Amino acid sequence: MNILVTGANGQLGTSIRKANRDPRNNYIFTDVAELDITDADAVARAVEQMEIDMIINCAAYTNVDRAEDDAEFAEVLNAKAVENLARPLAARGGMLVHLSTDYVFGGNTGNTPRAEDEPANPTGVYGRTKLLGEQIIEQTGVRAIVIRTAWLYSEYGNNFLKTMLRLTSERPELNVVFDQAGTPTYAGDLAEAIVRIVDDGLTDGHEGVYHYSNEGVCSWYDFTRHIADYAGNTSCSIHPCHSDEFPSKVVRPSYSVLDKTKFKKTFGIDIPYWTDSLRLCMKNLADMEADK
């Protein structure tokens, strides 16, 4: 099976590169330099010429704040480009595995984990364009698995983990919000889950929307405390603060814990607890730094 992975240089795409893969499947990794997914004709040619059976779409406009001032391009990448992938794939009878976000629930309140069938209520451009991408997938009729995730971090690229590692090593004190709860998600775990679903042939007959994050719940403050503790950055005093102390154009979800029941029952995959995965990621990151 020929599997095209878009956004291959991002956190999740890079993690999928590192995941163990069935040699019977041919993974083709592309980013914008190899394939501009905003170009419908280029995508259609690539899907046909490479005889693509499946696309794993890791490409997205993910800068939540910048999207408010760049709404047009955010919609192009998060929605129109998704249509560019879905239509030629549907014509071949292929399967799309698409990554979405907890931000589709941006305006919801309460402290119950979000199920897949809960009404979406995004409050910002990022959430709205990602939800539009989901809706376009449904409209095209392509066979698809949509996986919503949240608070993604990894050894690669720029992310909250790496920012907090730097700040807690440089500053004597730090304020971090405690009134937004969710679950840090290690891209390595998500990548392994996706590759297992694909390589074990679990996509067929299981089309639909699923939620995946690591297990457990914490605030950004708790996340930062664990990062600092595991790194030994004990000289930085970390204080909890309210979200309104960091003004933003975007109303972020106050409780974006995702209910993974459907994912676990459907695919039979155990999901690691967030602190265990954080330790693993930080060990991998330390090993990478040591090898430089």
N, C-alpha and C positions, 0 to 999 in steps of 0.2 A: 504494500500500500504506500502511495506517495503522499506524504504529509507536509504541507507548507506551514511553517511557523512564522508569523509576522511579528514585528516588534522584537526581533530576536536579540537585540543588544540591550534591552531593558532588564529589569530585575528578574521578572518571571521568565522571559525568553532565555536569558543566560542560564537560569536555573534548570530549564528544560534541556538545554544543551548538556548540562552536567549529569542529568538523571540517566540511570541505566535504561537502555532501550532494546527492544526486540530487534535483532538484525534483519528480520523479515520485513520490517518497516523502514522506509527510506524517508528520513526527516530532512527537509530542505529549509534551512534557516535564512530568513531575509529581514533586512531592515530597509529604511528609506533609500539607502544608496543602491541596493539591489532591486527593490521593487517599491515604487511609490503607490501605495494603496488608495490614494486620492485620485489616481488616474484610472478611470474605469476601463478604458481600452487596454492599458498595460496589464491590468489585473486579469482581464478576460483572456488575453493572449497567453499570459503565464499559466493560468489554470489549464488551458487547452494544450499548450505545447508541452508542459511538464506532466500532463495527465494526472492532475491533482485529484485525489480521492477524499482528502480531508484538509481543512484549514484550522489551525489553532491560532486564534487572533489575540495576541498579547499587546498589540499596538493600541495606543489611546492617548488622548490629551488629558493628562492627569494633574496639571498644576491648577489646583482648585481656585486659588485667589486670582491668578492671572487670567483664568478663563472668563472672569467677569468683564474684563476689558478686551477680550479676544474671542468673543462669543461666536463670531462667524467661522473662524478656523476650528474652534472646539467642536462645532457642529459638523463641519466637514470631516474631521478625523474620527469623531465618536459616533457619527450617524451615517453620513453619506458614504464614507469609506467602507463601513460595514455592509451597506447595500452593494457596493462594488464587489465585495468578496462573496456575498450570499448569492447573487443572481447567477453568475456563471457556474458556481458550485451546485446550485439547485438544478441547473440544466444538465449536469453530469450525474445527478443523483447522489452527490457527495454529502459529507457531514461537516458542519461548522461547530467548532468548540470556541465559544466566545466568552471573554472575561468582562464582567460588569462589576458593580460596586454597591456598597451599603448606602451610598449617597442618594440612591433612588428613594430612600426613606427619610430624607433630610428634614422634613417638616413634621414628622410624627413625634408624639410624646409617649410617655409611659416607660415602664421598665420590664417589659416582657420581650424575650428574644424574638426577632423578626422572622416570621415564616414566609415562605416564597409567595403565598397567595395573599399576603397582606397588601392592602392598597398602597400604591406608591404615592409619594407626596414630596418630590424634590423641591428645594428652595433656591438653588443656585444653578448657574449655567452648566457646571460640570455634571451635576446630578440629572438635570433635564436632558442634556445631550446624550448621556449614557442610557437613560430610559428610552429616549427616542431610538437609539441604536437597537435596543431590545425589541421595540415595537416594529421596526423595519424588518428585523429578522423574521418575525411572525408573518408579516405581510408578504414576504418573498416566497414563503412556503418551503424554504430550505430545511432539511433535517438538521436540527441544532440542539446542542446542549449549552445553556447559558449558565455560567458559574459566577455568582456574586461573591465578592470577597471584601476584606476591609483591613486597614492598618498594615499594609504590606511592607515588609522590610527584608533585607538580605545582606550578604557580603558585598553586593555589587551596586554601583551607582550611588546616588544621593538618596538618603532616607532618614527617618527619624532616629533610628539606632545610631547611625554613624554621626549624625549631628550631635546627639546627646553624649556620645563617647568623647567627642571633641570638647564640647562645652563644659562637661563635668571634670575634664582634665585641665581646663584653662582657667575657669572662674572659681572664685571663692564661694559664691552662692548663686542660686538659680531659682526662678519662679516657674512653675509648671502647672497647667490647669488640672484640676481634680474633678470638675463638674461635667466632663465628657467621658462616658464609659464605652468600652468596646473590647475587642480582643486582638492583640498583636498577632499577625499572621506571617509566619516564616515562608518566604517564597520557595525555599527548598522543599518544604512539606507539600505545598500546593502543586509544585512541579511534579513531584513523585506521584501524587495522587492522579494528576492528569495523565501522565505517561502510563500508569498502571491501567487506568480506564481504557485508554487507547490500545495499548499493546495486548490487553486481555480480551479485547473485542466487546467491551461492556457498553459501548456507545449505542449499538443497534437496539432499537426498541425502547430506549430510555431517554428519548428526546424530552426536553423541558427545561425549566429553570431550577437551579440548585443553589444552595448556600454552602460556602466553605470558608472557615477561618479556623485557627487553632481553638482548642477548648479553653474554657475559663473566661473570666471577666476582670478587667482592671481599668483604671483611669490612666491618662497620660502621665500623671504624677507617679502612680505606682510603677508604670513601665520604666520611667526614668530612674526611679530609685533602684529597681532591679538591675538596670544597665550599669549604673554607677557601682553598685555593690559587687556585681560579678567582675567588673573591670578593676576593682580595687581603687576607684577614684573617691576615696573617703574624705578628702580635704574640702570637697564642695558641699556646702549646706544647701539642700534642696527643699524648697518651700511650696506647699500647695497654694494655688490661687484660682480665682474665678476667670471664666472665659472672657468676660467683658474688660479684663485688664489688658487684653490683646485685641484691640479693635480689628474687625475684618468685614469685608463686603459680603461675606458668605455666612449664613447661619448653618453651623455645623451640627450634625446629629448629636444630641445630648446622650442618647442611649442607642447604640448601633450594634448591639450584640446580635449575631445571626444564629438562627436555629438550624442546626446541621442534621436534624433527625432524618429528613428525606434523603440526603446525600449518603449517610451512613447505612441506612436500610437498603437503598437501591444498589450501592456499589460494594457494600461489605468492607469498607475501609475504615480502620481505626484512625482517629485523629489525635495527634499528640497534644499534651497540655502546653500552654504557651510558655511557661517558664523553662520547661525542658528544652523546647525548641530554641528559645533565646540563648540558653547556655551552649547548645550545639553550634548555633550560628556564630556566636562570639568566639568559640574555640576555633572554628574554621577561619574566621577573620584573622585571629591572632596567628594561625599557621601560615596564612597567605602573606601576612606582613613579615613574618620570620623568613620566608623563602625569597623575599625581594633582595 
